[in-house]
Amino acid sequence: MKMKNIAVIVLAALCSCTSKSALNQLSSEEEKEGWELLFDGKTMDKFRGYCKDDLPSAWSVSEDGAIHLAGAGKQEAGTHNGGDIISKENYGNFELSLEWKISQGGNSGIFILATEVCAHDSVPGEPMWRQSPEMQVMDNINHSGVKDGTLHEAQLAGSLYDMIPANPQNTKPAGEWNQVKIVASNGTVEHWMNGEKVVEYHLWTDDWKDMVAKSKFADSPAFVNLAKEGHIGLQDHGDEVWYRNIKIRKLN
């Protein structure tokens, strides 16, 4: 009986180690399906700063294998040598999978089809959030805008920011990992949160133009006429946030 118990314990330990070693890695099946890692748990070589050649120093790799933003905690984007980051490669039709964890009261975002409008000479630049669809990342319980009622449903985690609320709203609380997937295929985009589809929308359609016109992006031409390809972006909103298991595969 004791030997049987020991065998069970050893098996459980092996399973635990196997699961842990799979963090930020691709399975053989995923490799066959065309997945690639955007983050291997060791380096951020596939990212750079928005409108920058290198990475802002506030972004780093944590000891437990996650991309970590050491936010200022005051929702002041870009402070403390921060700023948004983007994938070095562009993507059009794709499936993106990752996990995120937000600090208490925190805010961040995942962007797709991001293009850069960088400041030069006397011409001002445009931030990424002004021209790219965003899957919101947020502490839905402790964020100040939730507590004082200034945020609406389409500004909560999982939502197409300021346009379509996530439904169902199944986000885990601050300090816990959320698994998300974004699928973009010929203009149809799906947001998945913790195994459930929570948002669907259709780019470059009259419905899309109507939604933009009713949002805070109404005066942003780049948001109406989105590029067919763009970067994957992670937002610095001034708050501490973690991302891991970031993988992507191109779709036809």
C-alpha positions in Angstrom: 0.0 0.0 0.0 2.8 2.3 0.9 4.6 1.6 -2.4 1.4 2.4 -4.2 1.1 5.7 -2.5 4.8 6.5 -3.2 4.2 5.7 -6.9 1.2 8.0 -7.0 3.2 10.8 -5.4 6.1 10.3 -7.9 3.7 10.3 -10.8 2.1 13.5 -9.6 5.5 15.1 -9.2 6.4 14.1 -12.7 3.2 15.5 -14.1 3.8 18.7 -12.2 7.3 19.0 -13.6 6.1 18.3 -17.1 3.4 20.9 -16.9 5.9 23.4 -15.5 8.5 22.7 -18.2 5.8 23.3 -20.9 5.5 27.0 -19.9 6.4 29.2 -22.8 7.0 26.2 -25.0 5.3 24.6 -28.0 4.1 21.0 -28.1 4.9 18.8 -31.1 1.3 19.1 -32.1 1.4 22.9 -32.0 4.6 22.9 -34.0 2.8 20.8 -36.7 -0.1 23.2 -36.7 2.2 26.2 -37.4 2.4 27.8 -34.1 5.4 30.0 -33.2 6.4 31.5 -29.9 6.5 35.2 -29.5 8.0 34.8 -26.1 10.2 31.9 -24.9 10.3 32.8 -21.2 13.9 33.9 -21.4 14.2 36.9 -23.8 12.0 39.5 -25.5 13.8 39.3 -28.8 10.6 39.3 -30.8 9.4 42.6 -29.3 10.5 46.2 -29.4 9.1 49.5 -28.2 6.4 51.3 -30.1 8.2 53.8 -32.4 11.5 52.6 -30.9 14.3 50.3 -32.0 14.8 48.8 -28.6 12.7 47.8 -25.6 11.8 50.3 -22.8 13.7 49.2 -19.7 10.5 49.0 -17.6 9.7 45.8 -19.5 11.7 42.7 -18.5 11.5 38.9 -18.0 10.6 37.8 -14.5 12.3 35.0 -12.7 9.2 32.8 -13.2 9.2 33.2 -17.0 6.8 36.1 -17.7 7.0 39.4 -19.5 6.7 41.9 -16.6 6.0 45.6 -16.8 7.1 47.4 -13.6 4.4 50.0 -13.8 4.4 53.3 -11.8 1.0 52.3 -10.3 -0.5 55.7 -11.2 -1.9 54.9 -14.6 0.7 57.2 -16.2 1.6 55.4 -19.4 5.2 55.6 -20.4 6.6 56.7 -17.0 9.7 55.1 -15.4 11.3 54.3 -18.8 8.1 52.5 -20.0 5.9 52.7 -23.0 4.0 50.3 -25.2 5.7 47.4 -26.9 5.0 45.7 -30.2 5.9 42.5 -32.1 8.7 43.0 -34.6 6.7 41.1 -37.2 3.4 42.1 -38.7 0.4 39.7 -38.8 -2.9 39.8 -40.8 -4.9 36.6 -40.4 -3.8 34.8 -37.2 -4.6 33.1 -34.0 -3.0 34.6 -30.9 -2.9 32.8 -27.6 -1.5 34.1 -24.3 -2.0 34.5 -20.6 -2.1 37.7 -18.6 -2.1 38.7 -14.9 -2.9 42.2 -13.7 -2.0 44.0 -10.5 -4.6 45.2 -8.1 -6.5 48.1 -9.7 -4.4 47.7 -12.8 -5.1 48.4 -16.5 -3.4 47.2 -19.7 -4.3 46.0 -23.1 -3.6 43.6 -26.1 -3.6 45.3 -29.5 -3.9 43.8 -33.0 -3.2 45.2 -36.4 -1.2 47.9 -34.8 0.6 50.5 -37.0 3.0 53.1 -35.9 2.5 56.8 -36.2 5.7 58.2 -34.8 6.5 61.8 -34.0 9.1 63.4 -36.3 10.3 67.0 -36.7 7.3 69.1 -35.7 4.7 66.4 -36.5 3.2 64.8 -33.4 2.8 61.1 -33.2 -0.3 59.0 -32.3 -0.4 56.5 -29.5 -1.1 52.9 -30.3 -4.5 52.9 -28.6 -5.8 55.6 -31.0 -5.5 53.4 -34.1 -5.6 49.7 -33.1 -8.3 47.4 -31.8 -7.7 46.5 -28.2 -8.7 43.6 -26.0 -8.9 45.2 -22.6 -6.8 43.9 -19.7 -8.1 45.1 -16.3 -8.8 44.4 -12.7 -12.6 44.6 -13.0 -13.0 44.7 -9.2 -10.5 47.2 -7.8 -9.9 49.6 -10.7 -10.8 53.2 -9.6 -13.0 53.7 -12.7 -15.0 50.6 -11.7 -15.4 51.8 -8.2 -16.5 55.3 -9.1 -18.7 54.3 -12.0 -16.8 56.2 -14.7 -16.1 53.1 -16.7 -18.8 51.3 -18.8 -19.1 47.6 -19.6 -17.2 47.9 -22.9 -14.2 49.2 -21.0 -13.8 46.0 -18.8 -11.5 43.1 -19.3 -12.0 41.0 -22.5 -14.0 43.7 -24.3 -13.2 45.3 -27.6 -12.2 48.5 -25.8 -14.9 51.2 -25.7 -17.0 49.4 -28.4 -18.2 45.9 -27.5 -18.5 44.5 -23.9 -17.2 41.0 -23.2 -20.1 38.6 -22.7 -20.0 36.5 -20.6 -17.8 38.5 -18.3 -15.6 35.7 -16.9 -12.4 37.5 -16.0 -10.4 36.2 -13.0 -9.5 38.7 -10.3 -6.2 40.6 -9.9 -3.2 38.3 -9.2 -4.6 35.3 -11.1 -3.8 34.2 -14.7 -6.3 34.7 -17.4 -6.0 32.7 -20.7 -7.1 34.5 -23.8 -7.2 33.9 -27.5 -7.7 36.4 -30.3 -8.6 35.0 -33.8 -8.5 37.3 -36.8 -9.6 35.8 -40.1 -10.5 37.9 -43.2 -11.9 40.7 -41.1 -13.8 38.6 -38.5 -12.2 38.9 -35.1 -13.0 36.9 -32.0 -12.0 37.4 -28.4 -11.8 34.3 -26.2 -11.4 34.5 -22.4 -10.8 31.5 -20.2 -12.2 29.1 -22.7 -15.3 31.1 -23.8 -15.9 33.4 -26.8 -16.8 36.8 -25.3 -16.6 39.1 -28.3 -17.0 39.0 -32.1 -16.8 41.8 -34.6 -16.2 42.4 -38.3 -13.6 44.9 -39.6 -13.9 47.0 -42.7 -17.7 46.8 -42.7 -20.5 49.4 -42.3 -21.2 48.0 -38.9 -17.5 48.6 -38.0 -17.6 52.2 -39.2 -20.8 52.8 -37.2 -19.2 51.5 -34.0 -16.2 53.6 -34.5 -18.3 56.7 -35.0 -20.0 56.1 -31.7 -16.8 55.5 -29.8 -13.9 57.7 -28.5 -12.1 56.8 -31.8 -14.5 58.7 -34.0 -11.9 61.4 -34.9 -9.2 58.8 -35.7 -9.1 58.0 -39.4 -6.6 55.2 -38.8 -9.1 53.4 -36.7 -11.8 53.5 -39.4 -9.4 52.4 -42.1 -7.4 49.8 -40.3 -4.4 48.2 -42.0 -4.8 44.7 -43.3 -1.6 43.7 -41.4 0.0 45.1 -38.2 1.9 44.4 -35.0 0.7 42.6 -31.9 0.9 45.2 -29.1 1.1 45.1 -25.3 0.1 48.3 -23.5 1.9 50.3 -20.8 -1.0 52.0 -18.9 1.2 52.7 -15.9 0.3 49.6 -14.0 2.1 46.4 -13.2 1.2 43.6 -15.5 2.5 40.2 -16.6 2.2 38.2 -19.8 3.3 34.7 -20.7 2.7 31.7 -23.0 2.5 34.1 -25.9 2.2 32.1 -29.2 0.8 32.8 -32.6 0.0 31.1 -35.8 -0.7 32.6 -39.2 -4.0 31.7 -40.9 -4.9 31.7 -44.6 
